[in-house]
Amino acid sequence: MKYVDEYRDGDKARELAARIHNEIDPQRQYRFMEFCGGHTHAIFRFGIHDLMPENLKYVHGPGCPVCVLPAGRIEAAIKLAESEDVILCTYADLMRVPAGKGDSLNRAKARGSDIRMIYSSSDALAVARENPDRQVVFFAIGFETTTPPTAAAIRIARAEGLKNFTVFCNHVLTPPAMLHILSSGEACIDGILGPSHVSTIIGSHAYADCCSLYRMPLVIAGFEPLDVIQSTLMLVRQVNQGRCEVENQYVRAVRETGNQKAQALMAEVFEPRSVFEWRGLGDLPASAVQINAQYALFDAEKRFAMQKMQTADVKGCICPAVLRGISDPDQCKLFATACTPEEPKGACMVSSEGACAAQYSYGRYRSAETRV
């Protein structure tokens, strides 16, 4: 197959689903965590769960970069924008994520702070070039997929001598979060749908410990509906056969060793943090990166002496439990009542990759009927 519509063929989807029904063991439960929010949205958008047997359930994971960023990091960015003469640049989703006491970057912007929505790291560089007399801070977030572009922006800034450009780095790493989920044992799962875009960077070999240490089947899955269904079938077969391997369904994009040029670029600019806080998962060792000494001039945390801030999530929001795979969005009392995409109370309702946003947009009415 070469075209997107081929990966959304309804007849082929039903054929693959029929294979799952034929091969699944009716005497056991199958719980598969879709680690990436892109998979969560595909499952809800295309009604994939409706094609699955009743004893197969998809479990949400922490693979939404906006969702896992703790409120304290957003609070620190707001304080920086309000206390310094800076232009703060970041992505659209992050503008609306609640910080402490219902605050957000959007609200700080409304109060007069110069906070700008951008689409890429190169946009932040452009703002720095256009405003040589102002300090420009790029509030960077994301997993390994978006880390190389941030590294490239920092390297370009040094080459051009952009002394007014810095990065507030919040890039996190997928394998440590996966290993934490498995080691905690909180989420009862039988297999993992591995992220696709992240895997194009880090390669399929990056998940070997998940399988060997925790006896966990893992299949790297593409984002299209046929990708997800085929990957689910591959997981069912691993479970039935007692195998615990890393399999790559997304062979059209993912290689065993990943993108080595991107990895080299990240290694040139970044180094592991000793510890980093994740929303819902807590402080995880070596689970994020920071700008290394060679590029320290472009580290906003050092230039502005930014302090770590602790901020509680909105009372009643169960986003942390959803990210750990132990709760579903519709188990939250705020879901689809006080918390909606228009007035989000938690990060999982904001992001285009958030589980709450996915269920609200594509599945909340079905869930509501089930609760009744």
C-alpha positions, 0 to 999 in steps of 0.5 A: 500500500502506498496511499493513505486511503488504502490504510483506511480501507473498511473491508480490510479493517474488518478482515483483520478484525475477523482474524483477531476474533478467530485467534483470540482466547475467549477465556482470557482478557487482553489489555494492550497499552497504546503508549502514544496519544496518536494511537489513542486518537486513531482508535477513537476516531476510526472506531477501532474498539468497536471492531475488537472482541469484548475481552480485548481492551485498549489502555491509555498511556503517557505518550502525550508530551503536553499531558506529561509536562507538570504544571510547575514547568508551565508556572515557571514559564509564566513567571519568566514571561511576566518577570523578564523582558522576554518574548516567550515562544511555544506551541499552540497546545501548551498555550491552554494547559492549566497551570497553578490556580487555573492560570495558563500561558494564554491568560498570561498573554492576556495580562500583557506578557509577550507570549507567541504561538509558533509552529516550529523551532525555526519560527522561534529563530525567526522571532529572535532574528526579527527582535535583536533587542529582545530576549527570545525564549523557546519553550520546547517540549516533546519526546524524541520526535521533536528533540532533533529540531530543537537541537538543530535550532540551538546549533543554528543560533550558535552558528549565526551568533544569535545571543538573544535566543535561548531554549527552556528545554522540556524534552523527555525520553520514551523508554524510561517512562515505559520501563517505569510503567512496567516496573510499577505494576500499576497498569495491568497490561499484556502488551504495548503498541509502541510509538511510531514517530518516536521509533523512527528516531530511536529505532526498534532496538530501544525497547529491548529492555521492556521485553527482556526485563518485564516479559512484555510483548511490544509492537511498533505500530503506525498511526493509520487504522489498519496499522493499529489493527494489524499491530493488535493482531501481532500482539494477540499472537505474541500473547497466545504463543507466549512470546515477548519480543519487539516487533515492527509493524511500521516497517515503512518508516522504522529501522532497528537502529533508527535515525542515526544522524538525528541521534548524533545531533541530539547527542551533540547538543543535549545530555541526560538530566539526572531526574525529571518530573512527569505529570502522573509518573513523578520524578523519573531518573534519566528520563529527559535531556538538558542542554549540555555545557558546550551549548550552555549559552542557549539554556534559558534555565541558566541564563535566567536562573529559573527555579523549579516550581511545584504546582498542584493539578486541578482538584478532581482531575484524574489526568495523572491516573489516565497517564499511568494507565489505571483509569479511563477519562470517563471515570473522571467526575469533571469529564464532559461536564466541568472539563471540555476542550473549550474549558479544559481543567486538565492537560489530557483534555487540551492536547490533540494527543490527549486521551480525554480530548480523544474520548470527548471528541469521538467516544463520549456519547457512547461512554455516557450511554454505558454509564447510564 
